Amino acid sequence: MPSVCFYFQVHQPFRLKRYSFFDIGRDHFYEDDEKNRLILDKVSEKCYLKTNRKMLELINRHKGKFRISYSISGVAIEQFEKHRPDVLQSLLI
């Protein structure tokens, strides 16, 4: 049986909050932290955690003939560290 290696790219962009002309000089935080957290929670539960469990199961079942590789953007890593360290840990196993 030939070896198989899947390559996945992981990226979670920062969402920006509404920022008007009148916010200039009063508010220097442009990211919508709450929206970032909510979206990351949703995607983590629906996709990342389930997929990572399945990938680990396949790796163990096929004893080295099934491999995966992840390319994770720095932005995604920052958000995982801040909001969902469990997802980051599941990627490192």
Biopython code that builds the backbone (N, CA, C, O; Angstrom):
import numpy as np
from Bio.PDB.StructureBuilder import StructureBuilder

atoms = [
    (1, "MET", "N", (0.852, -1.191, 0.000)),
    (1, "MET", "CA", (0.000, 0.000, 0.000)),
    (1, "MET", "C", (0.893, 1.247, 0.000)),
    (1, "MET", "O", (1.809, 1.338, 0.817)),
    (2, "PRO", "N", (0.648, 2.193, -0.883)),
    (2, "PRO", "CA", (1.455, 3.417, -0.911)),
    (2, "PRO", "C", (1.144, 4.321, 0.290)),
    (2, "PRO", "O", (0.043, 4.303, 0.840)),
    (3, "SER", "N", (2.131, 5.091, 0.665)),
    (3, "SER", "CA", (1.928, 6.073, 1.734)),
    (3, "SER", "C", (1.139, 7.259, 1.203)),
    (3, "SER", "O", (1.253, 7.618, 0.031)),
    (4, "VAL", "N", (0.337, 7.866, 2.072)),
    (4, "VAL", "CA", (-0.468, 9.038, 1.709)),
    (4, "VAL", "C", (-0.152, 10.156, 2.693)),
    (4, "VAL", "O", (-0.064, 9.924, 3.899)),
    (5, "CYS", "N", (0.018, 11.365, 2.179)),
    (5, "CYS", "CA", (0.230, 12.536, 3.042)),
    (5, "CYS", "C", (-0.703, 13.653, 2.583)),
    (5, "CYS", "O", (-0.616, 14.126, 1.450)),
    (6, "PHE", "N", (-1.597, 14.066, 3.481)),
    (6, "PHE", "CA", (-2.495, 15.178, 3.195)),
    (6, "PHE", "C", (-1.900, 16.461, 3.764)),
    (6, "PHE", "O", (-1.293, 16.458, 4.835)),
    (7, "TYR", "N", (-2.080, 17.546, 3.038)),
    (7, "TYR", "CA", (-1.555, 18.855, 3.439)),
    (7, "TYR", "C", (-2.734, 19.801, 3.645)),
    (7, "TYR", "O", (-3.547, 19.987, 2.739)),
    (8, "PHE", "N", (-2.831, 20.399, 4.829)),
    (8, "PHE", "CA", (-3.921, 21.309, 5.155)),
    (8, "PHE", "C", (-3.369, 22.695, 5.486)),
    (8, "PHE", "O", (-2.331, 22.821, 6.136)),
    (9, "GLN", "N", (-4.067, 23.719, 5.038)),
    (9, "GLN", "CA", (-3.724, 25.084, 5.403)),
    (9, "GLN", "C", (-4.779, 25.605, 6.368)),
    (9, "GLN", "O", (-5.977, 25.477, 6.114)),
    (10, "VAL", "N", (-4.338, 26.191, 7.470)),
    (10, "VAL", "CA", (-5.243, 26.699, 8.497)),
    (10, "VAL", "C", (-5.023, 28.198, 8.639)),
    (10, "VAL", "O", (-3.903, 28.658, 8.863)),
    (11, "HIS", "N", (-6.109, 28.952, 8.505)),
    (11, "HIS", "CA", (-6.032, 30.409, 8.650)),
    (11, "HIS", "C", (-7.355, 30.909, 9.213)),
    (11, "HIS", "O", (-8.421, 30.483, 8.769)),
    (12, "GLN", "N", (-7.292, 31.794, 10.168)),
    (12, "GLN", "CA", (-8.471, 32.457, 10.726)),
    (12, "GLN", "C", (-8.182, 33.952, 10.736)),
    (12, "GLN", "O", (-7.422, 34.425, 11.581)),
    (13, "PRO", "N", (-8.771, 34.701, 9.815)),
    (13, "PRO", "CA", (-8.480, 36.142, 9.767)),
    (13, "PRO", "C", (-9.083, 36.876, 10.953)),
    (13, "PRO", "O", (-10.108, 36.463, 11.495)),
    (14, "PHE", "N", (-8.449, 37.955, 11.348)),
    (14, "PHE", "CA", (-9.034, 38.835, 12.358)),
    (14, "PHE", "C", (-10.202, 39.579, 11.722)),
    (14, "PHE", "O", (-10.098, 40.065, 10.595)),
    (15, "ARG", "N", (-11.301, 39.663, 12.441)),
    (15, "ARG", "CA", (-12.437, 40.460, 11.975)),
    (15, "ARG", "C", (-12.287, 41.864, 12.535)),
    (15, "ARG", "O", (-11.897, 42.048, 13.688)),
    (16, "LEU", "N", (-12.600, 42.844, 11.712)),
    (16, "LEU", "CA", (-12.482, 44.233, 12.135)),
    (16, "LEU", "C", (-13.839, 44.752, 12.587)),
    (16, "LEU", "O", (-14.870, 44.414, 12.006)),
    (17, "LYS", "N", (-13.827, 45.578, 13.632)),
    (17, "LYS", "CA", (-15.090, 46.158, 14.092)),
    (17, "LYS", "C", (-15.398, 47.415, 13.292)),
    (17, "LYS", "O", (-14.543, 47.946, 12.582)),
    (18, "ARG", "N", (-16.616, 47.871, 13.419)),
    (18, "ARG", "CA", (-16.999, 49.114, 12.747)),
    (18, "ARG", "C", (-16.201, 50.256, 13.382)),
    (18, "ARG", "O", (-16.182, 50.412, 14.603)),
    (19, "TYR", "N", (-15.573, 51.015, 12.570)),
    (19, "TYR", "CA", (-14.701, 52.087, 13.037)),
    (19, "TYR", "C", (-15.008, 53.323, 12.198)),
    (19, "TYR", "O", (-14.782, 53.324, 10.987)),
    (20, "SER", "N", (-15.509, 54.350, 12.821)),
    (20, "SER", "CA", (-15.897, 55.541, 12.064)),
    (20, "SER", "C", (-14.870, 56.663, 12.245)),
    (20, "SER", "O", (-13.939, 56.561, 13.044)),
    (21, "PHE", "N", (-15.064, 57.689, 11.507)),
    (21, "PHE", "CA", (-14.228, 58.874, 11.586)),
    (21, "PHE", "C", (-14.169, 59.413, 13.022)),
    (21, "PHE", "O", (-13.129, 59.901, 13.465)),
    (22, "PHE", "N", (-15.281, 59.321, 13.734)),
    (22, "PHE", "CA", (-15.373, 59.872, 15.088)),
    (22, "PHE", "C", (-14.638, 59.033, 16.128)),
    (22, "PHE", "O", (-14.453, 59.474, 17.262)),
    (23, "ASP", "N", (-14.221, 57.830, 15.751)),
    (23, "ASP", "CA", (-13.453, 56.980, 16.665)),
    (23, "ASP", "C", (-11.957, 57.293, 16.627)),
    (23, "ASP", "O", (-11.205, 56.848, 17.494)),
    (24, "ILE", "N", (-11.533, 58.048, 15.633)),
    (24, "ILE", "CA", (-10.121, 58.387, 15.501)),
    (24, "ILE", "C", (-9.683, 59.182, 16.729)),
    (24, "ILE", "O", (-10.319, 60.165, 17.110)),
    (25, "GLY", "N", (-8.588, 58.739, 17.337)),
    (25, "GLY", "CA", (-8.047, 59.414, 18.510)),
    (25, "GLY", "C", (-8.668, 58.951, 19.823)),
    (25, "GLY", "O", (-8.120, 59.231, 20.889)),
    (26, "ARG", "N", (-9.801, 58.247, 19.773)),
    (26, "ARG", "CA", (-10.450, 57.765, 21.000)),
    (26, "ARG", "C", (-10.258, 56.270, 21.195)),
    (26, "ARG", "O", (-10.142, 55.798, 22.326)),
    (27, "ASP", "N", (-10.224, 55.532, 20.108)),
    (27, "ASP", "CA", (-10.165, 54.079, 20.173)),
    (27, "ASP", "C", (-9.121, 53.580, 19.184)),
    (27, "ASP", "O", (-9.236, 53.814, 17.980)),
    (28, "HIS", "N", (-8.105, 52.895, 19.691)),
    (28, "HIS", "CA", (-7.025, 52.424, 18.835)),
    (28, "HIS", "C", (-7.054, 50.913, 18.643)),
    (28, "HIS", "O", (-6.103, 50.331, 18.121)),
    (29, "PHE", "N", (-8.145, 50.279, 19.064)),
    (29, "PHE", "CA", (-8.277, 48.835, 18.887)),
    (29, "PHE", "C", (-9.269, 48.585, 17.757)),
    (29, "PHE", "O", (-10.456, 48.881, 17.889)),
    (30, "TYR", "N", (-8.783, 48.043, 16.655)),
    (30, "TYR", "CA", (-9.580, 47.932, 15.434)),
    (30, "TYR", "C", (-10.262, 46.579, 15.259)),
    (30, "TYR", "O", (-11.179, 46.441, 14.449)),
    (31, "GLU", "N", (-9.816, 45.590, 16.014)),
    (31, "GLU", "CA", (-10.342, 44.242, 15.831)),
    (31, "GLU", "C", (-11.581, 44.006, 16.687)),
    (31, "GLU", "O", (-11.701, 44.527, 17.796)),
    (32, "ASP", "N", (-12.488, 43.219, 16.153)),
    (32, "ASP", "CA", (-13.712, 42.843, 16.863)),
    (32, "ASP", "C", (-13.426, 41.553, 17.626)),
    (32, "ASP", "O", (-13.673, 40.456, 17.127)),
    (33, "ASP", "N", (-12.903, 41.702, 18.844)),
    (33, "ASP", "CA", (-12.460, 40.561, 19.640)),
    (33, "ASP", "C", (-13.599, 39.589, 19.934)),
    (33, "ASP", "O", (-13.402, 38.375, 19.900)),
    (34, "GLU", "N", (-14.769, 40.107, 20.218)),
    (34, "GLU", "CA", (-15.919, 39.245, 20.524)),
    (34, "GLU", "C", (-16.318, 38.417, 19.302)),
    (34, "GLU", "O", (-16.575, 37.219, 19.422)),
    (35, "LYS", "N", (-16.369, 39.043, 18.140)),
    (35, "LYS", "CA", (-16.719, 38.323, 16.913)),
    (35, "LYS", "C", (-15.646, 37.289, 16.573)),
    (35, "LYS", "O", (-15.968, 36.181, 16.144)),
    (36, "ASN", "N", (-14.376, 37.642, 16.762)),
    (36, "ASN", "CA", (-13.293, 36.689, 16.538)),
    (36, "ASN", "C", (-13.470, 35.450, 17.412)),
    (36, "ASN", "O", (-13.318, 34.322, 16.943)),
    (37, "ARG", "N", (-13.793, 35.670, 18.683)),
    (37, "ARG", "CA", (-13.972, 34.554, 19.622)),
    (37, "ARG", "C", (-15.170, 33.695, 19.236)),
    (37, "ARG", "O", (-15.083, 32.467, 19.230)),
    (38, "LEU", "N", (-16.290, 34.343, 18.915)),
    (38, "LEU", "CA", (-17.502, 33.593, 18.559)),
    (38, "LEU", "C", (-17.296, 32.739, 17.312)),
    (38, "LEU", "O", (-17.684, 31.571, 17.286)),
    (39, "ILE", "N", (-16.694, 33.312, 16.290)),
    (39, "ILE", "CA", (-16.455, 32.564, 15.049)),
    (39, "ILE", "C", (-15.461, 31.434, 15.291)),
    (39, "ILE", "O", (-15.658, 30.320, 14.806)),
    (40, "LEU", "N", (-14.406, 31.712, 16.030)),
    (40, "LEU", "CA", (-13.417, 30.676, 16.317)),
    (40, "LEU", "C", (-14.033, 29.544, 17.122)),
    (40, "LEU", "O", (-13.735, 28.379, 16.860)),
    (41, "ASP", "N", (-14.886, 29.854, 18.100)),
    (41, "ASP", "CA", (-15.575, 28.806, 18.862)),
    (41, "ASP", "C", (-16.423, 27.933, 17.944)),
    (41, "ASP", "O", (-16.388, 26.707, 18.043)),
    (42, "LYS", "N", (-17.175, 28.557, 17.062)),
    (42, "LYS", "CA", (-18.051, 27.829, 16.148)),
    (42, "LYS", "C", (-17.244, 26.917, 15.218)),
    (42, "LYS", "O", (-17.566, 25.739, 15.068)),
    (43, "VAL", "N", (-16.211, 27.457, 14.602)),
    (43, "VAL", "CA", (-15.399, 26.690, 13.670)),
    (43, "VAL", "C", (-14.630, 25.579, 14.402)),
    (43, "VAL", "O", (-14.448, 24.485, 13.869)),
    (44, "SER", "N", (-14.191, 25.873, 15.611)),
    (44, "SER", "CA", (-13.453, 24.873, 16.386)),
    (44, "SER", "C", (-14.317, 23.660, 16.684)),
    (44, "SER", "O", (-13.880, 22.521, 16.520)),
    (45, "GLU", "N", (-15.545, 23.908, 17.125)),
    (45, "GLU", "CA", (-16.448, 22.808, 17.471)),
    (45, "GLU", "C", (-16.929, 22.043, 16.246)),
    (45, "GLU", "O", (-17.039, 20.817, 16.286)),
    (46, "LYS", "N", (-17.215, 22.746, 15.162)),
    (46, "LYS", "CA", (-17.758, 22.100, 13.966)),
    (46, "LYS", "C", (-16.682, 21.448, 13.100)),
    (46, "LYS", "O", (-16.965, 20.486, 12.386)),
    (47, "CYS", "N", (-15.460, 21.957, 13.155)),
    (47, "CYS", "CA", (-14.452, 21.511, 12.191)),
    (47, "CYS", "C", (-13.144, 21.056, 12.840)),
    (47, "CYS", "O", (-12.813, 19.871, 12.806)),
    (48, "TYR", "N", (-12.408, 21.986, 13.427)),
    (48, "TYR", "CA", (-11.035, 21.690, 13.842)),
    (48, "TYR", "C", (-10.925, 20.503, 14.791)),
    (48, "TYR", "O", (-10.148, 19.584, 14.530)),
    (49, "LEU", "N", (-11.672, 20.499, 15.872)),
    (49, "LEU", "CA", (-11.526, 19.436, 16.870)),
    (49, "LEU", "C", (-11.951, 18.079, 16.317)),
    (49, "LEU", "O", (-11.266, 17.080, 16.539)),
    (50, "LYS", "N", (-13.066, 18.034, 15.606)),
    (50, "LYS", "CA", (-13.539, 16.767, 15.031)),
    (50, "LYS", "C", (-12.560, 16.237, 13.985)),
    (50, "LYS", "O", (-12.242, 15.048, 13.967)),
    (51, "THR", "N", (-12.092, 17.119, 13.126)),
    (51, "THR", "CA", (-11.161, 16.708, 12.073)),
    (51, "THR", "C", (-9.846, 16.228, 12.665)),
    (51, "THR", "O", (-9.300, 15.216, 12.225)),
    (52, "ASN", "N", (-9.336, 16.942, 13.653)),
    (52, "ASN", "CA", (-8.066, 16.544, 14.260)),
    (52, "ASN", "C", (-8.165, 15.186, 14.946)),
    (52, "ASN", "O", (-7.224, 14.394, 14.895)),
    (53, "ARG", "N", (-9.310, 14.911, 15.592)),
    (53, "ARG", "CA", (-9.510, 13.587, 16.209)),
    (53, "ARG", "C", (-9.511, 12.496, 15.133)),
    (53, "ARG", "O", (-8.888, 11.447, 15.302)),
    (54, "LYS", "N", (-10.209, 12.750, 14.035)),
    (54, "LYS", "CA", (-10.282, 11.769, 12.943)),
    (54, "LYS", "C", (-8.909, 11.550, 12.308)),
    (54, "LYS", "O", (-8.541, 10.415, 12.006)),
    (55, "MET", "N", (-8.150, 12.630, 12.105)),
    (55, "MET", "CA", (-6.820, 12.495, 11.513)),
    (55, "MET", "C", (-5.904, 11.667, 12.415)),
    (55, "MET", "O", (-5.158, 10.818, 11.926)),
    (56, "LEU", "N", (-5.955, 11.904, 13.713)),
    (56, "LEU", "CA", (-5.135, 11.136, 14.653)),
    (56, "LEU", "C", (-5.548, 9.665, 14.632)),
    (56, "LEU", "O", (-4.695, 8.778, 14.686)),
    (57, "GLU", "N", (-6.834, 9.410, 14.553)),
    (57, "GLU", "CA", (-7.329, 8.029, 14.469)),
    (57, "GLU", "C", (-6.780, 7.336, 13.213)),
    (57, "GLU", "O", (-6.337, 6.190, 13.284)),
    (58, "LEU", "N", (-6.809, 8.017, 12.082)),
    (58, "LEU", "CA", (-6.301, 7.443, 10.830)),
    (58, "LEU", "C", (-4.792, 7.202, 10.883)),
    (58, "LEU", "O", (-4.301, 6.186, 10.391)),
    (59, "ILE", "N", (-4.068, 8.136, 11.480)),
    (59, "ILE", "CA", (-2.617, 7.972, 11.626)),
    (59, "ILE", "C", (-2.315, 6.728, 12.441)),
    (59, "ILE", "O", (-1.464, 5.923, 12.064)),
    (60, "ASN", "N", (-3.015, 6.571, 13.564)),
    (60, "ASN", "CA", (-2.784, 5.413, 14.430)),
    (60, "ASN", "C", (-3.208, 4.108, 13.748)),
    (60, "ASN", "O", (-2.519, 3.095, 13.865)),
    (61, "ARG", "N", (-4.323, 4.132, 13.048)),
    (61, "ARG", "CA", (-4.840, 2.918, 12.399)),
    (61, "ARG", "C", (-3.912, 2.428, 11.297)),
    (61, "ARG", "O", (-3.742, 1.220, 11.130)),
    (62, "HIS", "N", (-3.313, 3.333, 10.548)),
    (62, "HIS", "CA", (-2.510, 2.937, 9.385)),
    (62, "HIS", "C", (-1.010, 2.892, 9.671)),
    (62, "HIS", "O", (-0.210, 2.717, 8.751)),
    (63, "LYS", "N", (-0.632, 3.045, 10.909)),
    (63, "LYS", "CA", (0.744, 2.813, 11.378)),
    (63, "LYS", "C", (1.821, 3.424, 10.480)),
    (63, "LYS", "O", (2.738, 2.735, 10.032)),
    (64, "GLY", "N", (1.693, 4.715, 10.229)),
    (64, "GLY", "CA", (2.739, 5.417, 9.492)),
    (64, "GLY", "C", (2.525, 5.518, 7.993)),
    (64, "GLY", "O", (3.267, 6.231, 7.318)),
    (65, "LYS", "N", (1.535, 4.826, 7.454)),
    (65, "LYS", "CA", (1.266, 4.913, 6.014)),
    (65, "LYS", "C", (0.353, 6.093, 5.677)),
    (65, "LYS", "O", (0.200, 6.447, 4.507)),
    (66, "PHE", "N", (-0.241, 6.690, 6.681)),
    (66, "PHE", "CA", (-1.123, 7.854, 6.514)),
    (66, "PHE", "C", (-0.511, 9.003, 7.293)),
    (66, "PHE", "O", (-0.290, 8.898, 8.500)),
    (67, "ARG", "N", (-0.240, 10.089, 6.607)),
    (67, "ARG", "CA", (0.402, 11.237, 7.261)),
    (67, "ARG", "C", (-0.338, 12.512, 6.896)),
    (67, "ARG", "O", (-1.017, 12.597, 5.873)),
    (68, "ILE", "N", (-0.182, 13.499, 7.771)),
    (68, "ILE", "CA", (-0.775, 14.807, 7.497)),
    (68, "ILE", "C", (0.254, 15.882, 7.793)),
    (68, "ILE", "O", (1.194, 15.686, 8.564)),
    (69, "SER", "N", (0.048, 17.012, 7.160)),
    (69, "SER", "CA", (0.910, 18.165, 7.378)),
    (69, "SER", "C", (0.020, 19.400, 7.429)),
    (69, "SER", "O", (-0.906, 19.546, 6.631)),
    (70, "TYR", "N", (0.309, 20.285, 8.375)),
    (70, "TYR", "CA", (-0.461, 21.515, 8.511)),
    (70, "TYR", "C", (0.433, 22.725, 8.260)),
    (70, "TYR", "O", (1.586, 22.766, 8.688)),
    (71, "SER", "N", (-0.117, 23.693, 7.567)),
    (71, "SER", "CA", (0.493, 25.008, 7.458)),
    (71, "SER", "C", (-0.463, 25.945, 8.196)),
    (71, "SER", "O", (-1.583, 26.175, 7.742)),
    (72, "ILE", "N", (-0.025, 26.481, 9.323)),
    (72, "ILE", "CA", (-0.903, 27.295, 10.175)),
    (72, "ILE", "C", (-0.383, 28.727, 10.173)),
    (72, "ILE", "O", (0.777, 28.977, 10.498)),
    (73, "SER", "N", (-1.259, 29.668, 9.802)),
    (73, "SER", "CA", (-0.835, 31.067, 9.758)),
    (73, "SER", "C", (-0.606, 31.593, 11.177)),
    (73, "SER", "O", (-1.183, 31.090, 12.141)),
    (74, "GLY", "N", (0.237, 32.600, 11.282)),
    (74, "GLY", "CA", (0.503, 33.226, 12.573)),
    (74, "GLY", "C", (-0.748, 33.835, 13.180)),
    (74, "GLY", "O", (-0.916, 33.832, 14.399)),
    (75, "VAL", "N", (-1.622, 34.354, 12.339)),
    (75, "VAL", "CA", (-2.883, 34.944, 12.808)),
    (75, "VAL", "C", (-3.752, 33.867, 13.457)),
    (75, "VAL", "O", (-4.367, 34.107, 14.496)),
    (76, "ALA", "N", (-3.802, 32.694, 12.852)),
    (76, "ALA", "CA", (-4.576, 31.587, 13.422)),
    (76, "ALA", "C", (-3.973, 31.153, 14.757)),
    (76, "ALA", "O", (-4.700, 30.925, 15.723)),
    (77, "ILE", "N", (-2.654, 31.039, 14.812)),
    (77, "ILE", "CA", (-1.990, 30.631, 16.052)),
    (77, "ILE", "C", (-2.288, 31.634, 17.166)),
    (77, "ILE", "O", (-2.583, 31.238, 18.294)),
    (78, "GLU", "N", (-2.212, 32.930, 16.859)),
    (78, "GLU", "CA", (-2.523, 33.956, 17.859)),
    (78, "GLU", "C", (-3.931, 33.786, 18.422)),
    (78, "GLU", "O", (-4.137, 33.872, 19.632)),
    (79, "GLN", "N", (-4.896, 33.544, 17.536)),
    (79, "GLN", "CA", (-6.278, 33.403, 17.997)),
    (79, "GLN", "C", (-6.478, 32.115, 18.787)),
    (79, "GLN", "O", (-7.198, 32.110, 19.785)),
    (80, "PHE", "N", (-5.844, 31.008, 18.349)),
    (80, "PHE", "CA", (-5.936, 29.767, 19.117)),
    (80, "PHE", "C", (-5.337, 29.947, 20.510)),
    (80, "PHE", "O", (-5.913, 29.488, 21.496)),
    (81, "GLU", "N", (-4.188, 30.611, 20.597)),
    (81, "GLU", "CA", (-3.559, 30.844, 21.900)),
    (81, "GLU", "C", (-4.465, 31.664, 22.811)),
    (81, "GLU", "O", (-4.561, 31.395, 24.008)),
    (82, "LYS", "N", (-5.123, 32.658, 22.240)),
    (82, "LYS", "CA", (-5.936, 33.571, 23.030)),
    (82, "LYS", "C", (-7.296, 32.980, 23.413)),
    (82, "LYS", "O", (-7.735, 33.119, 24.555)),
    (83, "HIS", "N", (-7.962, 32.319, 22.456)),
    (83, "HIS", "CA", (-9.347, 31.892, 22.670)),
    (83, "HIS", "C", (-9.544, 30.385, 22.778)),
    (83, "HIS", "O", (-10.422, 29.934, 23.513)),
    (84, "ARG", "N", (-8.745, 29.597, 22.060)),
    (84, "ARG", "CA", (-8.977, 28.150, 22.005)),
    (84, "ARG", "C", (-7.668, 27.362, 22.066)),
    (84, "ARG", "O", (-7.288, 26.731, 21.080)),
    (85, "PRO", "N", (-6.977, 27.388, 23.200)),
    (85, "PRO", "CA", (-5.727, 26.631, 23.285)),
    (85, "PRO", "C", (-5.928, 25.125, 23.108)),
    (85, "PRO", "O", (-4.984, 24.414, 22.761)),
    (86, "ASP", "N", (-7.145, 24.632, 23.343)),
    (86, "ASP", "CA", (-7.414, 23.205, 23.134)),
    (86, "ASP", "C", (-7.258, 22.820, 21.664)),
    (86, "ASP", "O", (-6.791, 21.722, 21.363)),
    (87, "VAL", "N", (-7.641, 23.705, 20.748)),
    (87, "VAL", "CA", (-7.485, 23.430, 19.320)),
    (87, "VAL", "C", (-5.999, 23.408, 18.967)),
    (87, "VAL", "O", (-5.546, 22.526, 18.237)),
    (88, "LEU", "N", (-5.259, 24.355, 19.472)),
    (88, "LEU", "CA", (-3.825, 24.394, 19.214)),
    (88, "LEU", "C", (-3.165, 23.120, 19.724)),
    (88, "LEU", "O", (-2.313, 22.544, 19.049)),
    (89, "GLN", "N", (-3.553, 22.690, 20.895)),
    (89, "GLN", "CA", (-2.994, 21.450, 21.454)),
    (89, "GLN", "C", (-3.350, 20.248, 20.576)),
    (89, "GLN", "O", (-2.521, 19.356, 20.395)),
    (90, "SER", "N", (-4.565, 20.209, 20.030)),
    (90, "SER", "CA", (-4.956, 19.086, 19.175)),
    (90, "SER", "C", (-4.199, 19.077, 17.858)),
    (90, "SER", "O", (-4.068, 18.025, 17.233)),
    (91, "LEU", "N", (-3.702, 20.220, 17.426)),
    (91, "LEU", "CA", (-2.898, 20.290, 16.215)),
    (91, "LEU", "C", (-1.471, 19.828, 16.456)),
    (91, "LEU", "O", (-0.792, 19.400, 15.522)),
    (92, "LEU", "N", (-1.010, 19.909, 17.693)),
    (92, "LEU", "CA", (0.382, 19.582, 18.018)),
    (92, "LEU", "C", (0.607, 18.116, 18.349)),
    (92, "LEU", "O", (1.750, 17.671, 18.451)),
    (93, "ILE", "N", (-0.453, 17.375, 18.515)),
    (93, "ILE", "CA", (-0.306, 15.948, 18.893)),
    (93, "ILE", "C", (0.181, 15.158, 17.702)),
    (93, "ILE", "O", (0.370, 13.946, 17.801)),
]
sb = StructureBuilder()
sb.init_structure("model")
sb.init_model(0)
sb.init_chain("A")
sb.init_seg("    ")
for serial, (resi, resn, name, xyz) in enumerate(atoms, 1):
    if name == "N":
        sb.init_residue(resn, " ", resi, " ")
    sb.init_atom(name, np.array(xyz, "f"), 0.0, 1.0, " ", f" {name:<3s}", serial, name[0])
structure = sb.get_structure()
